[in-house]
Amino acid sequence: MRKIFGLGFVVMSLGTSFPALALEPGQCAPAAEVQAMLKAEGQMPVVVGNRVTLRKDRPANIFTSDKNGRGYALEGDAPQGQKSTTVCVGTRYSGLRLNDINSPVVPSWALIGNDTKAANDNCEATKAGFCESYDDYVKRATAGGMRVMLVARSETTQANGAIKQGRLLTILTKPVRKIADVKATNSIGASESVGGLEDVNYTQFAERFIVAP
């Protein structure tokens, strides 16, 4: 069992059956309660890092997944290596894929084939900060030494119980510096920078989720 910002993760067999995800974005709870829920859902940490943010109350970031690629972006109130007392859910997602960050190849599954002009026009119309065409950004960032690390689709539960899919979540990292950019991309391909990470890396559980390009 590995402790990450005070959460103890017990990794179950991938053949074990687990319930649907219960945590929702914006939900905060004592670390012990979150740990129990993650254990019940068969969640394991796959990416960890410290957030680059003006907020000092949630410095740690951990991205989890169950055996089906569904998980959470969690935020702890203490940096990596220290024990958090409260953990909040930043994002819930499905369809998680991880990439071999030692390879310079852009995975085909990390691109969405968006129209550059439509994406940039949407960025301009919505006045989103640090927004640009997703595919163009991924290709340019990779040429500059960044690597696709994680791709997943955000989701929320509606009042009627239905699951609504949201923006595409992508993490691109510069492995030699252990920094990363977190992007959220809409259906048009307008991709907004929603955060940065430092001291970011895969955990020992990540390898099973790495998908070939």
Secondary structure, 3 states (H helix, E strand, C coil): CEEECCEEECCCCCCCCCCCCCCCCCCEEEHHHHHHHHHHHCCEEEEEEEEECCCCCCCEEEEEECCCCCEEEEEECCCCCCCCCEEEEEEEEEEEEECCCCCCCCCHHHCCCCCHHHHHHHHHHHCCCCEEEHHHHHHHHHHCCCEEEEEEEEEEECCCCCEEEEEEEEEEEECCCCEEEEEEECCCCEEEEEEEEEEEEECCCHHHHECCC
